[in-house]
Amino acid sequence: GGVSSRAVVRKGELHLLERVGAAGHVFQVLDGSRAAVPAAVVRFGGRDFAPDDRGEIVVPFTTAPGRQPVLLRSGGVASVAYFQHATEGYALDLAAHVPSEGLLAGETATLIARPRLSVNGERVALDLLENAALVVTAVDQDGTSSTKVFDGFELEGMEEIVETILVPERLASLSVQLTATVRSISLGEDVSLASQARSVEINGAARTA
């Protein structure tokens, strides 16, 4: 889950270091000795993007991806660099687990789900998610399914979701899926997300009639 950066080097005295963040491309301008230039400005799309208090410059994602030039300026020095302007591609993933000793037919069990949100392959905070719901589907040995939806919880500061479920009689399979919405800055609208449904391993005790 670390953050990767890559240098986009072009001729001139200024160079561009880039990584992907939750709000877009995060740039840092470096000088010829690869030292940060905190007062540098990035000119792109007819406007200037200034650094924040950490010396980082955020350029939002786009709806028209492609290789784009930017002008780097600091004092009397200016250089041209290029970056691959990306769309705002979110992905939601989920790992789910129920302790095997808790899967007893007719009893309650603790379900632990660990969600992961990423944008363009880089992990970002779960705080961005809204309207999150955990969908738990159980199927018995006759093929009859039942679904329980857990919602109304906040993901801010959370690493896992813990819920209590009732284990059906003669349980054959149990799957868990997370759905949510995220605000797309580039589109100016909410986007619906859904993780893949993850199967939970069923032990013999849960299958007992």
C-alpha positions as CSV (number, residue, x, y, z in Angstrom):
1,G,0.0,0.0,0.0
2,G,3.0,2.4,-0.4
3,V,2.9,5.4,-2.7
4,S,5.0,5.2,-5.8
5,S,6.5,8.3,-7.6
6,R,8.3,8.6,-10.9
7,A,10.4,11.4,-12.2
8,V,9.5,12.8,-15.6
9,V,12.8,14.3,-16.7
10,R,13.3,16.7,-19.6
11,K,16.0,19.1,-20.7
12,G,16.3,22.3,-18.6
13,E,16.9,23.3,-15.0
14,L,13.5,22.1,-13.6
15,H,12.1,18.6,-13.4
16,L,8.8,17.0,-12.4
17,L,8.2,14.4,-9.8
18,E,4.7,12.8,-10.0
19,R,2.5,10.6,-8.0
20,V,-1.3,9.9,-8.0
21,G,-3.4,11.2,-5.1
22,A,-7.0,11.1,-4.2
23,A,-7.7,14.5,-5.8
24,G,-5.5,14.0,-8.9
25,H,-1.9,14.1,-10.0
26,V,0.4,15.4,-7.3
27,F,3.5,17.1,-8.6
28,Q,6.7,18.3,-7.0
29,V,9.2,20.4,-8.9
30,L,12.9,19.7,-8.6
31,D,15.9,21.6,-9.6
32,G,18.9,20.3,-11.5
33,S,20.4,18.7,-8.4
34,R,17.1,17.0,-7.6
35,A,16.3,19.3,-4.7
36,A,12.7,20.4,-4.2
37,V,11.7,23.9,-5.4
38,P,8.8,24.7,-3.1
39,A,7.9,28.0,-4.8
40,A,7.7,26.6,-8.3
41,V,4.5,26.9,-10.3
42,V,3.1,24.4,-12.9
43,R,1.3,26.0,-15.9
44,F,-1.2,23.6,-17.5
45,G,-4.3,24.1,-19.5
46,G,-4.1,27.8,-19.5
47,R,-3.8,28.2,-15.7
48,D,-1.2,28.3,-13.0
49,F,-1.2,25.6,-10.3
50,A,0.6,26.8,-7.2
51,P,2.1,24.5,-4.5
52,D,0.5,23.9,-1.1
53,D,2.3,24.3,2.2
54,R,4.1,21.0,1.6
55,G,5.4,22.1,-1.8
56,E,3.0,19.8,-3.7
57,I,1.0,20.8,-6.7
58,V,-2.3,19.0,-7.4
59,V,-3.7,18.9,-11.0
60,P,-7.2,17.3,-11.1
61,F,-7.9,14.2,-13.1
62,T,-9.5,14.5,-16.6
63,T,-12.2,13.0,-18.7
64,A,-10.0,13.1,-21.8
65,P,-6.8,11.1,-20.9
66,G,-3.5,11.5,-22.8
67,R,0.0,12.7,-22.7
68,Q,0.2,16.4,-21.9
69,P,2.9,19.1,-21.6
70,V,3.3,21.3,-18.6
71,L,5.4,24.4,-18.1
72,L,7.5,24.5,-14.9
73,R,8.4,28.0,-13.6
74,S,10.5,29.2,-10.7
75,G,12.0,32.7,-10.7
76,G,13.6,33.2,-14.1
77,V,13.8,29.5,-14.9
78,A,11.3,27.7,-17.0
79,S,11.2,24.1,-18.4
80,V,8.8,21.9,-20.2
81,A,7.8,18.4,-18.9
82,Y,5.2,15.9,-19.9
83,F,2.9,13.7,-17.9
84,Q,0.2,11.1,-18.7
85,H,-3.1,12.8,-17.7
86,A,-5.3,10.1,-16.3
87,T,-9.0,9.7,-15.7
88,E,-10.4,9.4,-12.2
89,G,-10.6,5.6,-12.0
90,Y,-11.8,4.3,-8.6
91,A,-11.8,0.6,-7.5
92,L,-13.3,-0.9,-4.4
93,D,-12.0,-4.2,-3.0
94,L,-12.8,-6.3,0.0
95,A,-11.4,-9.1,2.1
96,A,-13.9,-10.9,4.4
97,H,-13.5,-13.5,7.1
98,V,-15.6,-15.3,9.7
99,P,-13.7,-17.3,12.4
100,S,-14.4,-21.0,11.6
101,E,-15.3,-21.7,15.2
102,G,-18.0,-19.1,14.9
103,L,-19.8,-20.7,12.0
104,L,-22.3,-22.9,13.9
105,A,-25.7,-23.5,12.3
106,G,-28.4,-21.5,14.1
107,E,-25.9,-19.4,16.0
108,T,-24.5,-15.9,15.6
109,A,-21.1,-15.3,14.1
110,T,-18.8,-12.3,13.8
111,L,-18.1,-11.2,10.2
112,I,-14.9,-9.1,9.7
113,A,-14.6,-7.2,6.4
114,R,-11.5,-5.2,5.4
115,P,-12.3,-2.8,2.5
116,R,-9.7,-1.1,0.2
117,L,-10.3,1.9,-2.0
118,S,-7.9,2.9,-4.7
119,V,-7.7,5.5,-7.5
120,N,-5.7,4.5,-10.6
121,G,-4.0,1.8,-8.6
122,E,-3.0,3.9,-5.6
123,R,-4.6,3.3,-2.2
124,V,-6.6,6.2,-0.9
125,A,-8.5,6.9,2.4
126,L,-11.9,5.2,2.9
127,D,-13.2,8.6,4.1
128,L,-14.0,9.3,0.5
129,L,-16.7,6.7,0.5
130,E,-20.4,7.5,1.2
131,N,-23.5,5.4,1.4
132,A,-21.5,2.3,2.2
133,A,-23.4,-0.9,2.6
134,L,-22.2,-4.5,3.4
135,V,-24.3,-7.1,1.5
136,V,-24.1,-10.6,3.0
137,T,-25.7,-13.4,1.0
138,A,-26.2,-16.9,2.4
139,V,-27.2,-19.9,0.3
140,D,-28.4,-23.2,1.9
141,Q,-28.0,-26.7,0.6
142,D,-31.4,-26.5,-1.2
143,G,-30.2,-23.5,-3.2
144,T,-32.3,-21.0,-1.3
145,S,-30.6,-17.6,-0.8
146,S,-31.1,-14.9,1.8
147,T,-29.5,-11.5,1.9
148,K,-28.8,-9.2,4.8
149,V,-27.7,-5.6,4.2
150,F,-25.7,-3.7,6.8
151,D,-25.5,0.1,6.3
152,G,-25.5,3.4,8.1
153,F,-21.9,3.0,9.3
154,E,-19.1,5.5,8.8
155,L,-15.8,4.4,7.3
156,E,-13.8,7.4,8.5
157,G,-10.7,6.2,10.3
158,M,-11.8,2.6,10.0
159,E,-9.7,-0.3,8.7
160,E,-12.3,-3.0,9.1
161,I,-16.0,-3.5,9.4
162,V,-17.3,-5.9,12.1
163,E,-20.9,-7.1,12.0
164,T,-22.8,-10.0,13.6
165,I,-24.7,-12.4,11.4
166,L,-27.0,-15.3,12.1
167,V,-25.7,-18.6,10.5
168,P,-28.5,-20.3,8.6
169,E,-29.2,-24.0,9.0
170,R,-27.6,-26.3,6.3
171,L,-25.5,-23.4,5.1
172,A,-23.8,-24.1,1.7
173,S,-22.1,-20.8,0.8
174,L,-21.6,-17.3,2.2
175,S,-20.5,-14.3,0.3
176,V,-19.9,-10.7,1.2
177,Q,-19.9,-7.6,-1.0
178,L,-19.3,-3.9,-0.3
179,T,-21.2,-1.1,-2.2
180,A,-20.7,2.6,-1.9
181,T,-20.6,5.9,-3.7
182,V,-17.6,8.3,-4.2
183,R,-17.6,11.8,-5.4
184,S,-15.9,12.2,-8.8
185,I,-14.1,15.5,-8.9
186,S,-13.6,15.4,-12.7
187,L,-17.2,14.4,-13.5
188,G,-18.7,16.5,-10.8
189,E,-21.1,13.7,-9.7
190,D,-21.3,10.7,-7.4
191,V,-20.1,7.4,-8.9
192,S,-21.4,4.0,-7.7
193,L,-18.8,1.4,-6.7
194,A,-19.1,-2.3,-5.8
195,S,-16.5,-4.7,-4.8
196,Q,-16.4,-8.3,-6.1
197,A,-18.4,-10.7,-3.9
198,R,-16.0,-12.5,-1.7
199,S,-16.7,-16.1,-0.5
200,V,-16.3,-17.0,3.1
201,E,-15.0,-20.6,3.8
202,I,-17.7,-22.8,5.3
203,N,-16.9,-25.5,7.9
204,G,-18.7,-28.7,8.5
205,A,-20.5,-27.4,11.6
206,A,-22.3,-24.7,9.6
207,R,-23.6,-27.3,7.2
208,T,-25.2,-29.4,9.9
209,A,-29.0,-29.6,9.7
